[in-house]
Amino acid sequence: MLLSSIQLPNRAFAQDALNINADAAILIEASTGKILYAKNEDAALGIASMTKMMTEYIMFEAIHDGKIKWDQEQTISDYVNKISVDTNLSNVPLEKGKKFTIRELYEAMAIYSANGATISIAEAIAGSESKFVQMMNDKAKELGLKNYKFVNSTGLNNRDLKGMHPEGTGAEDENVMSARSTAQLAAYLLRDYPEVLETTSITKKEFRTMPGEMKNWNWMLPGLIYGYEGVDGLKTGTTDFAGYCFTGTAKRNDLRVITVVMNAKNSKGQGDYKSRFDESKRMMEYAFTNYSTKELYPKNYVIKKHDSLPVVKGKEKSVKIYTDKPIKLVIKNGEEKLYKPVFKVDKKKLNKDGQLTAPLKKNEVVGTVDLAYSGENDFGYLSKDFAPKINMVTQEKVEKANWFVLMMRGTGGFFSDMWTSVTKTVKGWF
């Protein structure tokens, strides 16, 4: 199996290793998308307020592109007001006609999962939640997610939106996504906008219309009831349809993991608030105990039997090649020797005779390196977009030979071929 391939998990191993008590679960290393554990990871299931990670992603992108600003004030609509004062939902009260900054609304969404605030952000970006939902589905497609459907910006069931649910969606619809795509969305969010963790790690904060404090629903944050070292995000979610869900992330040393559990249950098979954190902790413990980032091969590593490539029309007839960076992987402890480098030449760089053509620059990319894994129980990667990419490059430049050298080589080749032909003919006489 090669590193660059996306592998289906070994189902027996997935059940035996952790047996996570949830309808679906996945554990990945954040920077590479390396899957360390998976269970039913491609089934489209309810995601509840984990939806808000997509709203956050689009919001950060809009800020980055200058479409909205942190200090921009958004006027609260009638729709947002009616949702925000529903005490059966997670909310901060937002009075119709009042103005709140995007930053205030974002903090209410990220810390307290405030649904009215989330819809207000959607309206600020797209003009309406209906148009924002289209943006969500378009962004999911752009990011390469699969097995998803967004029908609102919050993750609520549409029945909770008091007949004002987005156009084109059903009155009882609810957002769905697979565990794999949920983890992929979280990984993109952390990769592209890591500043999200500055807010998701806040345990409590005042909001100007609340008598008390907004308290983070992520009770795995250090200092809270189920606190776990290294946790700093990311998003909980609960509805009757989705059950108890959680996308968590934690970092220890140089290893950051992302976990997703969907409809988590306790040992009695019942869903409860604590079970999603218990199952997430088990996955995090498994990752931090059994995996680490290892440098298997240094920068400028030369692969045996692939130390050079032939060159045509150059001052030199070949060029030496090596890796452009160290080969680092997140691997299970003790499995270092199970990975071997495999050189894959870029065929577009070669002529019909398998040669590079001069001139060549130093450090010119001529191929890539995959790692062949000879062990068992490898789940592969979320996508090729995340999997580590190591290039093979030229060690030095190769200048193009001048016309005289090329002519002499051609002449030499001509006489060599002619001599070979004559020799064969003479031998045929005897």
C-alpha positions in Angstrom: 0.0 0.0 0.0 1.3 3.5 -0.9 1.1 6.5 1.2 -0.7 8.6 -1.4 -3.6 6.2 -1.7 -6.9 6.7 0.2 -7.6 3.4 1.8 -10.7 1.9 3.3 -10.2 0.9 6.9 -9.7 -2.6 8.1 -13.1 -3.2 9.7 -12.0 -6.0 12.1 -9.3 -3.7 13.4 -11.6 -0.8 13.7 -13.9 -2.8 16.0 -11.2 -4.4 18.0 -9.0 -1.5 18.6 -11.4 0.8 20.4 -15.0 -0.2 19.8 -16.1 3.4 20.1 -19.7 3.4 21.3 -21.3 5.7 18.7 -23.1 5.4 15.4 -20.0 6.7 13.6 -16.5 7.9 14.7 -13.2 8.9 13.3 -9.8 9.9 14.7 -7.3 11.8 12.5 -4.0 13.6 12.8 -4.9 17.2 11.9 -2.0 18.4 9.6 -1.9 15.4 7.3 -5.4 13.9 7.6 -3.9 10.6 8.6 -6.7 8.4 9.8 -5.8 6.6 13.0 -9.2 5.0 13.7 -12.6 4.9 11.8 -16.0 3.4 12.3 -18.9 3.8 9.9 -17.1 6.9 8.7 -18.9 7.4 5.4 -22.5 7.2 6.5 -24.4 10.5 6.3 -25.8 11.1 9.8 -27.1 14.1 11.7 -24.5 16.6 12.7 -26.5 19.1 14.8 -24.5 22.1 15.8 -21.3 20.7 14.4 -22.8 22.4 11.4 -21.5 25.7 12.8 -17.9 24.8 11.7 -19.0 25.3 8.1 -20.6 28.7 9.1 -17.3 29.6 10.8 -15.3 28.6 7.8 -17.3 30.7 5.4 -17.3 33.6 7.9 -13.5 33.5 8.2 -13.2 33.4 4.4 -15.5 36.4 4.1 -13.4 38.3 6.5 -10.2 37.3 4.8 -11.7 38.4 1.4 -12.8 41.8 2.9 -16.6 41.0 2.4 -17.3 41.6 6.1 -15.2 43.0 9.0 -14.9 42.1 12.7 -16.2 45.4 13.8 -19.0 45.6 11.3 -22.4 46.0 12.9 -25.2 43.7 11.9 -28.8 44.8 12.6 -30.9 42.0 14.1 -33.8 40.9 11.9 -37.2 39.7 13.0 -36.3 36.1 12.1 -33.1 36.3 14.2 -34.9 37.8 17.1 -37.6 35.2 17.2 -35.0 32.4 17.2 -32.7 34.1 19.7 -35.4 34.4 22.4 -36.4 30.7 22.3 -35.0 29.5 25.6 -35.4 25.9 24.5 -32.5 26.4 22.2 -29.0 27.5 22.9 -29.1 31.3 22.4 -28.1 34.8 23.5 -31.0 37.2 23.3 -30.9 39.5 20.4 -33.4 42.3 20.2 -34.9 43.2 16.8 -33.4 46.3 15.3 -30.4 46.4 17.7 -26.9 46.2 16.3 -24.1 43.7 17.2 -20.6 43.4 15.7 -19.6 40.3 13.7 -17.1 39.5 16.5 -19.8 39.5 19.2 -22.0 37.3 17.1 -19.1 35.0 16.3 -18.1 34.6 19.9 -21.7 33.7 20.8 -21.7 31.1 18.1 -18.3 29.5 18.8 -18.5 29.5 22.6 -22.2 29.2 23.4 -23.5 27.7 20.1 -26.0 30.6 19.9 -28.4 29.8 17.1 -29.8 33.3 16.6 -26.3 34.8 16.4 -25.4 32.2 13.8 -28.3 33.1 11.5 -27.4 36.8 11.9 -23.9 36.0 10.6 -25.4 34.1 7.7 -27.6 37.1 6.9 -24.6 39.5 7.1 -22.6 37.4 4.6 -25.3 36.3 2.1 -28.2 38.6 2.7 -30.5 35.7 3.8 -30.0 32.3 5.4 -31.5 30.7 2.2 -28.6 32.1 0.1 -26.1 31.2 2.8 -27.2 27.5 2.8 -26.4 27.5 -0.9 -23.0 28.8 -0.1 -22.5 26.1 2.5 -23.3 23.3 0.0 -21.1 24.9 -2.6 -18.2 25.2 -0.2 -18.6 21.6 0.9 -18.3 20.6 -2.8 -15.3 22.9 -3.3 -13.6 21.3 -0.3 -14.1 17.8 -1.7 -16.5 16.7 1.1 -18.9 13.8 0.4 -22.1 12.5 1.9 -23.5 15.8 3.2 -26.5 18.0 2.9 -26.9 21.5 4.5 -30.4 22.9 5.0 -29.7 25.6 7.5 -26.8 27.5 9.0 -27.2 26.3 12.6 -27.7 22.5 12.7 -31.2 22.8 14.3 -34.0 20.8 12.9 -36.0 23.0 10.5 -39.1 22.6 12.7 -37.3 24.7 15.3 -37.1 27.7 12.9 -40.8 28.6 13.4 -41.9 28.3 9.8 -39.0 30.5 8.6 -36.7 27.8 7.4 -34.6 28.5 4.3 -36.3 28.4 0.9 -36.1 25.1 -0.9 -35.7 23.0 2.3 -38.3 20.9 4.1 -40.1 21.8 7.3 -38.6 18.7 9.0 -35.2 18.7 7.3 -31.9 18.6 9.3 -28.3 18.8 8.3 -26.4 15.5 7.6 -22.7 14.7 6.9 -20.4 11.8 7.3 -17.9 11.5 10.1 -15.1 11.5 7.5 -16.3 14.8 5.9 -16.9 16.3 9.4 -13.3 15.6 10.3 -12.2 16.9 6.9 -14.1 20.2 7.4 -12.6 20.5 10.9 -9.1 19.9 9.4 -9.6 22.6 6.7 -10.9 25.0 9.4 -7.8 24.5 11.5 -5.4 24.6 8.6 -6.8 27.7 6.9 -8.0 29.6 9.9 -6.2 28.4 13.0 -7.2 31.5 14.9 -10.6 29.8 15.5 -8.9 28.1 18.4 -8.4 31.4 20.2 -12.2 31.5 20.6 -13.2 27.8 20.9 -10.8 27.4 23.8 -12.6 30.1 25.9 -14.4 28.4 28.8 -16.8 31.3 29.6 -17.3 34.9 28.5 -19.8 37.7 29.2 -22.3 38.8 26.5 -23.9 42.2 26.8 -27.5 41.0 26.7 -27.1 38.1 29.0 -27.5 38.3 32.8 -24.9 35.6 33.3 -21.9 34.3 31.3 -21.8 32.3 28.1 -20.4 28.9 29.2 -18.7 26.8 26.6 -20.6 23.5 25.9 -17.3 21.8 25.2 -16.8 20.4 28.7 -13.5 18.7 27.7 -11.7 22.1 27.9 -9.1 22.1 30.7 -10.7 23.4 33.8 -14.2 22.2 33.0 -15.9 19.1 34.3 -14.5 16.6 31.8 -11.3 18.6 31.2 -8.6 16.9 29.2 -5.0 18.2 28.7 -4.5 19.8 25.3 -8.1 20.2 24.3 -8.9 23.6 22.7 -11.9 23.0 20.5 -14.0 22.4 18.5 -17.8 22.0 18.4 -20.5 20.1 20.2 -23.9 19.3 18.7 -27.2 17.8 20.0 -30.6 17.2 18.5 -33.1 14.4 18.8 -32.2 13.3 15.2 -28.4 13.5 15.5 -28.0 12.5 19.2 -25.0 13.6 21.1 -22.2 14.6 18.8 -18.8 16.2 19.2 -15.9 17.3 17.0 -12.9 17.6 19.4 -9.3 18.6 18.9 -6.3 18.4 21.2 -2.6 19.0 20.9 0.2 17.4 22.9 3.8 18.1 21.9 3.9 18.2 18.1 0.8 16.0 17.6 -2.6 17.5 17.0 -5.6 15.2 16.6 -9.2 15.7 15.6 -12.0 13.4 16.8 -15.6 13.0 15.7 -18.3 11.1 17.4 -21.9 10.9 16.1 -24.8 9.8 18.3 -22.5 8.7 21.1 -23.9 6.3 23.7 -22.9 5.1 27.2 -22.2 1.5 28.3 -26.0 0.9 28.5 -26.5 1.9 24.9 -28.1 5.2 25.9 -27.2 8.6 24.6 -26.2 11.2 27.2 -24.2 14.4 27.4 -21.2 12.8 29.0 -20.8 9.9 26.6 -19.6 12.0 23.7 -16.7 13.3 25.8 -16.0 9.8 27.2 -15.7 8.3 23.7 -13.7 11.3 22.4 -11.3 11.0 25.3 -10.7 7.3 24.5 -9.7 8.2 21.0 -7.5 11.0 22.1 -5.8 8.7 24.6 -5.3 6.1 22.0 -3.7 8.6 19.6 -1.3 10.2 22.2 -0.3 6.8 23.6 0.3 5.0 20.4 1.3 7.5 17.7 3.9 10.1 17.2 5.5 12.1 14.4 8.7 10.5 13.2 11.3 11.6 10.7 12.0 8.4 8.7 14.3 9.9 6.2 16.3 13.2 6.2 16.2 16.0 3.7 18.4 15.3 0.6 17.8 11.5 1.0 18.9 9.5 -2.0 16.8 6.4 -2.8 18.8 3.3 -3.7 18.7 2.5 -7.4 17.1 5.9 -8.0 20.0 8.2 -7.4 20.0 9.8 -10.9 18.1 10.2 -14.1 19.5 10.3 -17.7 19.7 13.7 -19.5 19.6 14.5 -23.1 21.1 17.7 -24.8 23.0 18.6 -21.6 26.6 19.2 -20.7 26.2 16.2 -18.5 24.5 13.0 -19.5 22.8 12.4 -16.1 21.7 14.3 -13.0 21.7 13.2 -9.4 18.4 13.5 -7.5 17.3 13.5 -3.9 14.3 14.5 -1.6 13.5 18.1 -1.2 12.5 17.8 2.5 12.6 15.3 5.4 10.1 12.5 5.2 8.0 12.9 8.4 5.0 10.8 9.2 2.6 10.2 11.9 3.1 6.5 12.6 2.3 3.9 15.2 5.1 3.5 17.7 7.5 0.8 16.7 6.5 0.7 13.0 9.3 2.8 11.6 10.8 -0.1 9.6 7.6 -1.0 8.0 7.8 2.0 5.6 10.0 2.1 2.5 10.4 5.0 0.0 9.2 4.4 -3.5 10.2 6.9 -6.3 7.6 7.9 -8.8 9.0 9.8 -11.7 7.0 12.6 -13.3 6.5 11.1 -16.8 5.6 14.6 -18.2 9.2 15.5 -17.6 10.6 12.7 -19.7 11.0 12.3 -23.4 10.0 9.1 -25.3 13.3 7.5 -24.3 12.8 8.1 -20.6 15.3 11.0 -20.4 15.1 14.5 -19.0 15.9 17.3 -21.4 18.4 20.0 -20.6 18.6 22.8 -19.4 17.6 21.8 -15.9 17.6 24.0 -12.8 18.9 23.0 -9.4 16.1 21.7 -7.2 13.8 21.1 -10.2 11.1 18.7 -9.4 11.3 15.4 -11.3 9.0 13.2 -9.3 7.6 12.3 -5.9 8.1 9.8 -3.2 5.5 7.5 -1.8 6.0 5.3 1.2 5.1 1.6 0.8 3.7 0.3 4.1 4.2 -3.5 4.8 2.2 -3.6 8.0 -1.5 -4.0 8.8 -4.4 -1.9 10.0 -3.7 1.3 8.0 -6.7 3.5 7.4 -5.0 5.8 4.9 -5.7 9.5 4.6 -8.7 11.8 4.4 -7.7 12.9 1.0 -4.7 13.5 -1.3 -5.0 17.2 -0.4 -3.8 16.4 3.2 -1.4 13.5 2.6 2.3 14.5 2.8 3.9 15.3 -0.5 7.6 14.8 -0.9 9.3 15.8 -4.1 12.4 14.4 -5.8 14.5 17.2 -7.1 17.8 17.6 -9.0 20.9 18.1 -7.0 22.5 20.5 -9.4 21.7 22.4 -12.6 22.4 20.9 -16.0 23.2 23.5 -18.7 22.3 22.8 -22.3 25.3 21.7 -24.4 26.4 24.0 -27.2 25.7 23.1 -30.8 29.1 21.8 -31.5 29.0 19.2 -28.7 25.5 18.2 -29.7 26.7 17.8 -33.3 29.7 15.7 -32.4 27.5 13.5 -30.2 25.1 13.1 -33.1 28.0 12.4 -35.5 29.5 10.0 -33.0 26.2 8.2 -32.7 25.8 8.0 -36.5 29.3 6.4 -37.0 28.8 4.2 -34.0 25.5 2.9 -35.5 27.1 2.5 -38.9 30.1 0.6 -37.5 27.7 -1.7 -35.6 25.8 -2.3 -38.8 29.0 -3.0 -40.8 30.3 -5.4 -38.1 27.1 -7.4 -38.2 27.2 -7.6 -42.0 30.8 -8.7 -42.1 30.1 -11.4 -39.4 27.3 -12.6 -41.7 29.8 -13.3 -44.4 31.7 -15.9 -42.4 
